Structures are given as C-alpha cells and as structure tokens.
Amino acid sequence: MINFSSILQTFEPISLEEMDSVKLMERTDTKYVFPITELPEILKGMISQYRLLEINNIRVQRYESLYYDTKDLLLYNKHLIGKPNRYKIRFRRYLDSDGLTFFEIKHKNNKKITSKKRAKMVDIESGIVTKANEFLIKNTPYLPEIFMPSIWVNYSRMTFVNKFSQERLTIDTNLSFIKANDNTTVSFPQMVIAEAKREKAASVSQFIRLVRNTGVRKGAISKYCFGIYNLFENVPKNNLKPKVRFIYKMAKIPYN
C-alpha cells in the first residue's frame, strides 16, 4: 500500500470557507488516470503551487455517492452514445464533514460545459422524494418516479486549490463500486483518478505538466459509467471498450 500521508502534511491547508472563490460550478474538466505508484512524486512537485483542503484536521476526505438511473439505464446510455444535454443524478455524503449530504444534478450541455446544482439533504434516500423530488422536477426534464438507485460510487478524495490561478484539482483513490440491488462490489485500489477543474481560458497547470511528464495522457471517463461497465453484464459496452482499455493501460491494470 502506497503511503503518502507525510507528503500531504507539507501542503499549506485551505478551509472550505476559503474555497468559496474557486467553486467553479461552471468549468472545463480535464481528467487523468494513473497508477497510485506515480502519486507520491506528483504530489511532491505540487507542494509549492497548491493548497490542500483540510476539514476537521483531515486532509483525505471520504465520499459516498448513490447514483440514480432508470430501469433501462437511460442516463448511462445517453452518456455512452455522447448525447448532448445529458444528466447525472445522485445523492452524495461527505463522511468526514459530519455526514453532510446533498442531492446533486450534473448537466453537460452541447458546448461540453458542465454545471452542477445541489440541495442539502438530511441523509441519502432510497428514493427521490420530498425535497429531492421537487429539485429534480425543477432542474431536469424528467419525472422522479422513473428513477431508482443504480450504483454506489465510493472513494477517498484530496482537493487542491492553485495558489496562482482559478483551478481546483481533485485526486481520488480507494475507488469502489457497489451495485445497489445486490451489493456486488468491484474495487480499484491501484488506480488514481485526477480531475483538473479550470475556467475555460485557464492555462496549463503545474499538475498537468507533472502528469504529462510521467507519460500519462488525459483520458476522460465517467466514474458512473465506469462502474456500470464493471458491474453490469447485460448493458451496451462496445462504445466504452476503447476508453476502458485506455484507462486500464494508464493505471497499469491487466485488462481481461
């Protein structure tokens, strides 16, 4: 197991309140996948230019997300064929922030700009009811009753903020997926998923330079779609196979 906790302690911390200026609810995203063995050196190269989110003296926060989709996985299939104006619908709980929970709707428009809207909730629900019901009707073209829980996506996250530009960076480890209806689980402890979230006009960041120097190329894949691909047997997969093979290659995971 790679231990990088001592490196994380060398970063200047940033609080949630201080991060308000870099929420970037509308942004462009650049994703990378690489093996966890590369992470310590990348982190060392970031120390001078990034601050690291710290909550309750914790610098690696645990996330639990329950995604919703239709019985025939409408949202997955729209993503699979690259449909514009597509959505992701989920509950997300921040375990290390006293269980803070939101109902979230992500929307990618036909200009490839991602926006996210969310409503604070008491807890993750097994259905889209009450406050989440009204929020979904207001912010999507769908009716809540067509959706049901599909998968859990759980991971640990480090969140960095660039000291010199409008950039927020997330680095996710300990990724696991759990099928909502039968608890079938697949885990990827050797994989890191990183995402640089920047204003459209932002220049290349120090993190991106460091990752490129390792030979890793950018590779966008939705965690939700990756989870469906690995957990569900009888779903369309052909369009995703090249991306999944690429992700496995970048993370140095054998592909069967």
Secondary structure, DSSP 8 states (H G I E B T S, - for coil): ----HHHHTTSEEE-TTGGGGG--SEEEEEEEEEEGGGHHHHHHHHTTTEEEE-BTTBSSEEEEEEEEE-TT-HHHHHHHTT-SSEEEEEEEEETTTTTEEEEEEEEE-TT--EEEEEEEESS--SS--HHHHHHHHHHSSS-GGG-EEEEEEEEEEEEEEESSSSEEEEEEEEEEEEETTT--EEEETTEEEEEEEE-TT----HHHHHHHHTT-------HHHHHHHHH-SSS--TTTHHHHHHHHHHTT----
